[in-house]
Amino acid sequence: MDSLNKDALLDRVLAISHAIAGQLDYQSVLRQVAGEIYELFEFDHVDVAIINPSGIDFTVYEVGMETEWGRNIKGNHTIVNSPVRSVLLGELPFLLTDDALIDERFHFEGAFDSPIFEAALHSRIIVPLHAHGSLLGTLNISNKQKQKYNQTDVTVANYIADLLATYFFAVSQGEEAKAAVIAENQALNRENMLRIGALRLTEGMEQERKRIGMDLHDQTLADLTRTVRHISRLRRREEVNVHDLALLEDEIDTCLKELRNIIEDTKPGVLELFGLSQAIEAQLLRAVAGIRPSISIGVIDKTEAYLDAADESLQTTIFRIVQEAINNAVKHSRPTYLKVEMSKTETGARIEIMDDGAGIDNDADMTSGGLGNMNVRAALISAEISFLPVKAGGTHVVLDIPFEAVVQ
């Protein structure tokens, strides 16, 4: 670096400026300027640590050697545990070391300094990235050789950092604007979905009330009317035998059973008493009762009652979605088996309803009827639902419930 004159330095700075033009993300910028930086500093590793909007952590982008600092670009690092935290926090204007392996400034309790040893990064220059009065992060240049850099190199590194910082600031502003637009669109979509969902659920509730009214009229009221007539006939007789009373008892028992079924459809009592898994199993048993040929059923719960701790309304919504999937399979697919599996995932919980029936028609309308109701209910709890065809025949319904919905 000592032999590099001002004109040569200016040429390199201009080359860096040309190289970053048009790049839209941090990694692309760094990759484009790496060659020009190498002409100024021979390095084995260069990275930039960009402070995230939270001001608590940062993300590393690197070129040259790959290290744990940048291996997982989505993995953020806490500033207080960074070996260059003194510059990231603005406590020091720069760091220059002949041997970072033994320099105590890079090593302290809790420091994420293992890449320094693993990559044997002896010589290091750390300079800040300043733009518009803000500290964006640091530019870090490292070499395996000891005593590779000097104070002149720090000065030149600062020139490069100032040039890069301005562009990085523009990149950050663009990413924040893009994130804001995405968030706004998501909010609008959620609002629209909730509005449509509320309308559809209102319509669905009205249809449900009509169905309950029809069931009460066609079944319960008819049974009670028949029972009243039976009682009237018995009242006109002089004697009533045991057989007549047994028939009357059967009629009343049948009426009660039908009424219980209607109530259970309205509010699943098993769900309240025994939890979601038992309620789903009870629904399976009811759905396949009397079906010929018989349907093999099963419920596998790997969640350890995880969803039973969720809000009652969430459990009810999940149950209704699963109930609709079960009823659709039994009524339309003619399966030989029907199984429900519940499991925990990294992001929440998953419920899968699987059958080997006829499957869903490719032309099926996913926005209306039972499928539409399932989609709307899923959207209202921020869950994702998918209907997957099975090559061997059948349908695989997958409901993914996010962690946030369960613990809210």
C-alpha positions as CSV (number, residue, x, y, z in Angstrom):
1,M,0.0,0.0,0.0
2,D,2.9,2.4,0.7
3,S,3.9,2.4,-3.0
4,L,0.5,3.3,-4.2
5,N,0.4,7.0,-5.2
6,K,-2.6,9.3,-5.0
7,D,-3.5,9.0,-8.7
8,A,-3.5,5.2,-8.5
9,L,-5.7,5.4,-5.3
10,L,-8.1,7.8,-7.2
11,D,-8.3,5.3,-10.0
12,R,-9.2,2.5,-7.6
13,V,-11.8,4.6,-5.9
14,L,-13.4,5.5,-9.2
15,A,-13.3,1.8,-10.2
16,I,-15.1,0.9,-7.0
17,S,-17.7,3.6,-7.7
18,H,-18.3,2.2,-11.2
19,A,-18.4,-1.4,-9.9
20,I,-21.2,-0.8,-7.4
21,A,-23.4,1.2,-9.8
22,G,-26.7,-0.6,-10.4
23,Q,-26.2,-3.3,-7.6
24,L,-29.4,-3.7,-5.6
25,D,-28.2,-5.6,-2.5
26,Y,-25.4,-5.8,0.0
27,Q,-23.9,-9.0,-1.2
28,S,-23.8,-7.9,-4.8
29,V,-22.1,-4.7,-3.9
30,L,-19.5,-6.4,-1.9
31,R,-18.9,-9.1,-4.6
32,Q,-18.5,-6.4,-7.3
33,V,-15.9,-4.3,-5.4
34,A,-13.9,-7.2,-3.9
35,G,-11.4,-7.2,-6.8
36,E,-10.7,-3.5,-6.6
37,I,-10.3,-3.7,-2.8
38,Y,-7.8,-6.5,-3.3
39,E,-5.7,-4.2,-5.5
40,L,-5.5,-1.9,-2.5
41,F,-5.2,-4.5,0.2
42,E,-4.2,-8.1,-0.2
43,F,-6.8,-9.9,1.8
44,D,-8.0,-13.4,2.6
45,H,-11.4,-12.3,4.0
46,V,-13.5,-9.2,3.6
47,D,-16.9,-8.7,5.2
48,V,-19.4,-5.9,6.0
49,A,-21.5,-6.1,9.2
50,I,-24.7,-4.2,8.6
51,I,-26.6,-3.1,11.7
52,N,-30.3,-4.1,11.5
53,P,-33.1,-1.6,12.1
54,S,-33.5,-3.0,15.7
55,G,-30.1,-1.6,16.6
56,I,-29.5,-4.8,18.6
57,D,-28.2,-7.2,16.0
58,F,-26.5,-7.2,12.6
59,T,-26.1,-9.3,9.5
60,V,-22.8,-10.2,7.9
61,Y,-22.0,-10.3,4.1
62,E,-18.6,-11.7,3.1
63,V,-16.3,-12.4,0.2
64,G,-13.1,-14.4,0.1
65,M,-13.1,-17.1,2.7
66,E,-16.4,-18.4,4.0
67,T,-16.8,-18.2,7.8
68,E,-19.5,-18.8,10.4
69,W,-20.0,-15.0,10.4
70,G,-21.6,-15.0,7.0
71,R,-22.5,-18.7,6.4
72,N,-26.1,-18.2,7.3
73,I,-27.0,-14.9,5.7
74,K,-30.4,-14.9,7.4
75,G,-28.9,-15.5,10.8
76,N,-28.4,-12.3,12.7
77,H,-25.6,-11.7,15.3
78,T,-25.9,-9.7,18.4
79,I,-23.8,-6.6,18.5
80,V,-22.7,-7.1,22.1
81,N,-21.2,-10.5,21.2
82,S,-19.4,-9.3,18.1
83,P,-15.6,-9.2,18.3
84,V,-15.7,-5.8,16.6
85,R,-18.4,-4.4,18.9
86,S,-16.3,-1.5,19.9
87,V,-16.5,0.0,16.4
88,L,-20.1,-1.2,15.8
89,L,-21.1,0.7,19.0
90,G,-19.1,3.8,18.1
91,E,-16.7,3.4,21.0
92,L,-13.6,3.3,18.8
93,P,-13.0,5.0,15.5
94,F,-11.3,1.9,14.1
95,L,-9.4,-1.3,15.0
96,L,-6.0,-2.2,13.6
97,T,-4.2,-5.2,14.7
98,D,-1.1,-7.2,13.7
99,D,-2.4,-10.4,15.2
100,A,-6.1,-10.7,16.1
101,L,-5.6,-14.1,17.5
102,I,-3.9,-12.6,20.6
103,D,-5.4,-9.1,20.6
104,E,-7.6,-8.9,23.7
105,R,-9.9,-6.3,22.0
106,F,-11.4,-9.1,19.8
107,H,-11.8,-11.6,22.7
108,F,-14.0,-11.3,25.7
109,E,-16.6,-13.3,27.5
110,G,-19.4,-14.3,25.1
111,A,-17.6,-13.0,22.0
112,F,-18.4,-14.8,18.7
113,D,-14.7,-14.9,17.8
114,S,-14.3,-18.5,16.7
115,P,-14.0,-17.6,13.0
116,I,-10.9,-15.6,13.8
117,F,-9.1,-18.7,15.0
118,E,-10.7,-21.1,12.5
119,A,-9.7,-19.0,9.5
120,A,-6.4,-17.8,11.2
121,L,-7.2,-14.1,10.5
122,H,-4.1,-12.5,12.0
123,S,-4.0,-9.0,10.5
124,R,-7.3,-7.0,10.6
125,I,-8.6,-3.6,9.8
126,I,-12.0,-2.6,11.1
127,V,-13.5,0.8,10.0
128,P,-17.0,2.2,10.4
129,L,-19.6,2.7,7.7
130,H,-21.1,6.2,8.2
131,A,-23.8,7.8,6.1
132,H,-26.1,10.7,6.7
133,G,-25.0,10.9,10.3
134,S,-25.8,7.3,11.1
135,L,-23.5,4.4,11.8
136,L,-24.6,1.6,9.4
137,G,-22.0,-1.0,10.3
138,T,-18.4,-1.8,9.7
139,L,-16.1,-2.8,6.8
140,N,-13.7,-5.6,8.0
141,I,-10.6,-6.6,6.1
142,S,-8.5,-9.5,7.2
143,N,-5.3,-11.4,6.2
144,K,-3.7,-14.6,7.4
145,Q,-0.3,-13.0,7.6
146,K,0.8,-11.1,10.7
147,Q,1.7,-7.4,10.5
148,K,0.1,-7.0,7.1
149,Y,-1.6,-3.6,7.5
150,N,-0.6,-0.2,8.9
151,Q,-2.1,3.2,9.7
152,T,-2.0,4.3,6.0
153,D,-4.1,1.3,5.2
154,V,-6.6,2.4,7.8
155,T,-6.9,5.8,6.1
156,V,-7.5,4.2,2.7
157,A,-10.0,1.7,4.2
158,N,-11.9,4.7,5.5
159,Y,-12.1,6.2,2.0
160,I,-13.5,2.9,0.7
161,A,-15.9,2.6,3.7
162,D,-17.2,6.2,3.1
163,L,-17.9,5.4,-0.6
164,L,-19.6,2.0,0.2
165,A,-21.6,3.5,3.1
166,T,-23.4,5.9,0.9
167,Y,-24.4,3.2,-1.5
168,F,-25.3,0.8,1.4
169,F,-27.5,3.6,2.8
170,A,-29.4,3.8,-0.5
171,V,-29.7,0.0,-0.5
172,S,-31.1,0.0,3.1
173,Q,-33.6,2.7,2.2
174,G,-34.7,0.7,-0.8
175,E,-35.1,-2.4,1.2
176,E,-37.1,-0.6,3.9
177,A,-39.3,1.0,1.3
178,K,-39.9,-2.4,-0.3
179,A,-40.6,-4.0,3.1
180,A,-43.1,-1.2,3.9
181,V,-44.9,-1.7,0.6
182,I,-45.1,-5.5,1.1
183,A,-46.3,-5.0,4.7
184,E,-48.9,-2.5,3.5
185,N,-50.1,-4.9,0.8
186,Q,-50.3,-7.8,3.3
187,A,-52.3,-5.7,5.7
188,L,-54.7,-4.7,2.9
189,N,-55.0,-8.3,1.8
190,R,-55.6,-9.4,5.4
191,E,-58.2,-6.7,5.8
192,N,-59.9,-7.6,2.6
193,M,-59.8,-11.3,3.5
194,L,-61.3,-10.6,6.9
195,R,-64.0,-8.5,5.4
196,I,-64.9,-11.2,2.8
197,G,-64.5,-13.9,5.5
198,A,-66.8,-12.1,7.9
199,L,-69.4,-11.8,5.2
200,R,-69.1,-15.5,4.2
201,L,-69.2,-16.6,7.8
202,T,-72.3,-14.5,8.4
203,E,-73.9,-16.2,5.4
204,G,-72.7,-19.5,6.6
205,M,-74.1,-18.9,10.0
206,E,-77.5,-18.0,8.5
207,Q,-77.4,-21.2,6.4
208,E,-76.5,-23.1,9.5
209,R,-79.5,-21.7,11.4
210,K,-81.7,-22.7,8.5
211,R,-80.2,-26.2,8.5
212,I,-80.8,-26.5,12.3
213,G,-84.3,-25.2,11.8
214,M,-85.0,-27.8,9.1
215,D,-83.4,-30.6,11.2
216,L,-85.6,-29.6,14.1
217,H,-88.7,-29.4,11.9
218,D,-88.1,-32.5,9.8
219,Q,-86.6,-34.8,12.6
220,T,-87.2,-33.6,16.1
221,L,-90.6,-32.0,15.6
222,A,-91.8,-35.0,13.5
223,D,-90.6,-37.4,16.3
224,L,-92.3,-35.4,19.0
225,T,-95.5,-35.2,17.0
226,R,-95.5,-38.9,16.5
227,T,-94.8,-39.4,20.2
228,V,-97.7,-37.1,21.2
229,R,-100.1,-39.1,18.9
230,H,-98.9,-42.3,20.5
231,I,-99.6,-40.9,24.0
232,S,-103.0,-39.8,22.9
233,R,-103.8,-43.3,21.7
234,L,-102.7,-44.8,24.9
235,R,-104.7,-42.3,26.9
236,R,-107.9,-43.4,25.2
237,R,-107.3,-47.0,26.2
238,E,-108.5,-48.5,29.4
239,E,-105.4,-50.4,29.9
240,V,-101.8,-49.8,28.9
241,N,-99.4,-52.8,28.6
242,V,-95.7,-52.9,29.1
243,H,-95.0,-53.3,25.4
244,D,-96.8,-50.1,24.5
245,L,-94.8,-48.2,27.2
246,A,-91.5,-49.7,25.8
247,L,-92.4,-48.5,22.3
248,L,-93.1,-45.0,23.7
249,E,-89.8,-45.1,25.6
250,D,-87.9,-46.0,22.3
251,E,-89.6,-43.1,20.5
252,I,-88.6,-40.6,23.2
253,D,-85.1,-42.0,23.3
254,T,-84.7,-41.7,19.5
255,C,-86.0,-38.1,19.7
256,L,-83.4,-37.3,22.4
257,K,-80.6,-38.9,20.4
258,E,-81.5,-36.8,17.3
259,L,-81.7,-33.7,19.5
260,R,-78.2,-34.4,21.0
261,N,-76.8,-34.8,17.5
262,I,-78.2,-31.4,16.5
263,I,-76.8,-29.8,19.6
264,E,-73.4,-31.5,19.1
265,D,-73.2,-30.2,15.6
266,T,-74.0,-26.7,16.9
267,K,-71.4,-26.9,19.7
268,P,-69.1,-29.9,20.0
269,G,-69.2,-30.8,23.7
270,V,-66.3,-33.4,23.3
271,L,-64.1,-30.5,22.3
272,E,-64.7,-28.7,25.6
273,L,-64.5,-31.7,27.8
274,F,-61.7,-33.8,26.3
275,G,-59.8,-31.6,23.8
276,L,-59.2,-31.3,20.1
277,S,-57.8,-34.7,19.4
278,Q,-60.8,-36.5,21.1
279,A,-63.3,-34.2,19.4
280,I,-61.8,-35.1,16.0
281,E,-61.8,-38.8,16.8
282,A,-65.5,-38.5,17.9
283,Q,-66.3,-36.7,14.6
284,L,-64.6,-39.5,12.7
285,L,-66.6,-42.1,14.4
286,R,-69.9,-40.3,13.8
287,A,-69.0,-39.6,10.1
288,V,-68.3,-43.2,9.2
289,A,-71.0,-44.8,11.4
290,G,-73.2,-47.1,9.3
291,I,-71.2,-46.6,6.1
292,R,-70.8,-49.7,4.0
293,P,-68.3,-50.8,3.0
294,S,-66.7,-49.7,6.3
295,I,-64.0,-47.0,6.4
296,S,-60.8,-47.5,8.5
297,I,-60.2,-44.5,10.6
298,G,-57.5,-43.2,12.9
299,V,-56.2,-40.1,14.8
300,I,-52.5,-39.7,15.5
301,D,-51.7,-36.8,17.9
302,K,-48.0,-36.0,18.2
303,T,-48.5,-32.5,19.6
304,E,-48.7,-33.6,23.3
305,A,-52.0,-31.6,23.6
306,Y,-50.2,-28.5,22.3
307,L,-53.4,-27.1,20.7
308,D,-55.5,-27.8,23.7
309,A,-53.9,-24.7,25.4
310,A,-55.0,-22.5,22.5
311,D,-58.0,-20.1,22.7
312,E,-61.4,-21.8,22.6
313,S,-62.4,-19.9,19.4
314,L,-59.2,-21.1,17.7
315,Q,-59.8,-24.7,18.7
316,T,-63.4,-24.5,17.4
317,T,-62.3,-23.0,14.1
318,I,-59.7,-25.8,13.6
319,F,-62.3,-28.4,14.5
320,R,-64.7,-27.0,12.0
321,I,-62.1,-27.1,9.2
322,V,-61.2,-30.7,10.1
323,Q,-64.9,-31.6,10.4
324,E,-65.6,-30.2,6.9
325,A,-62.6,-32.2,5.4
326,I,-63.8,-35.4,7.1
327,N,-67.4,-34.9,5.9
328,N,-66.2,-34.1,2.3
329,A,-64.1,-37.3,2.2
330,V,-66.9,-39.5,3.5
331,K,-69.6,-38.0,1.3
332,H,-67.8,-37.5,-2.0
333,S,-64.6,-39.6,-2.1
334,R,-65.7,-43.1,-1.0
335,P,-62.4,-43.9,0.8
336,T,-61.4,-47.1,2.4
337,Y,-59.4,-45.3,5.1
338,L,-59.5,-41.8,6.6
339,K,-56.8,-40.6,9.0
340,V,-56.0,-37.4,10.8
341,E,-52.5,-36.7,12.0
342,M,-51.6,-33.8,14.3
343,S,-47.9,-32.7,14.8
344,K,-45.8,-29.8,15.9
345,T,-43.6,-27.9,13.4
346,E,-40.9,-25.3,13.7
347,T,-43.4,-22.6,13.1
348,G,-46.5,-23.9,14.9
349,A,-48.7,-26.9,14.4
350,R,-49.9,-29.0,11.5
351,I,-53.0,-31.1,10.9
352,E,-53.2,-33.5,8.0
353,I,-56.3,-35.2,6.8
354,M,-55.6,-38.1,4.5
355,D,-57.8,-40.5,2.5
356,D,-57.5,-42.9,-0.4
357,G,-60.8,-41.9,-2.1
358,A,-61.6,-40.4,-5.4
359,G,-59.8,-37.1,-4.7
360,I,-60.7,-33.5,-5.4
361,D,-61.8,-32.6,-8.9
362,N,-59.3,-30.5,-10.7
363,D,-62.1,-28.1,-11.6
364,A,-63.4,-27.8,-8.0
365,D,-64.2,-24.3,-6.9
366,M,-62.0,-23.5,-4.0
367,T,-63.8,-20.2,-3.2
368,S,-67.3,-21.4,-2.5
369,G,-69.1,-24.3,-0.7
370,G,-67.3,-26.4,1.8
371,L,-63.8,-25.8,0.4
372,G,-64.4,-22.1,0.4
373,N,-65.5,-22.2,4.0
374,M,-62.4,-24.1,4.9
375,N,-60.2,-21.5,3.1
376,V,-62.0,-18.6,4.8
377,R,-61.8,-20.2,8.3
378,A,-58.1,-20.8,7.8
379,A,-57.4,-17.3,6.7
380,L,-59.2,-15.9,9.8
381,I,-56.8,-17.7,12.1
382,S,-53.8,-16.8,9.9
383,A,-53.4,-20.4,9.0
384,E,-52.5,-21.9,5.6
385,I,-54.5,-24.7,4.0
386,S,-53.6,-26.8,1.0
387,F,-55.4,-29.6,-0.9
388,L,-52.9,-32.0,-2.3
389,P,-53.8,-34.8,-4.7
390,V,-52.3,-38.2,-4.1
391,K,-50.8,-40.1,-7.0
392,A,-52.2,-43.4,-5.8
393,G,-55.6,-41.8,-5.3
394,G,-57.1,-39.7,-2.6
395,T,-56.7,-36.3,-1.0
396,H,-54.2,-34.9,1.4
397,V,-55.4,-31.8,3.2
398,V,-52.7,-29.9,5.1
399,L,-53.6,-27.2,7.7
400,D,-50.6,-25.2,9.1
401,I,-51.4,-23.1,12.1
402,P,-48.7,-20.5,13.0
403,F,-47.2,-20.3,16.5
404,E,-48.5,-16.8,17.0
405,A,-52.1,-17.9,16.5
406,V,-51.8,-20.6,19.2
407,V,-50.1,-18.5,21.9
408,Q,-51.9,-15.2,21.5
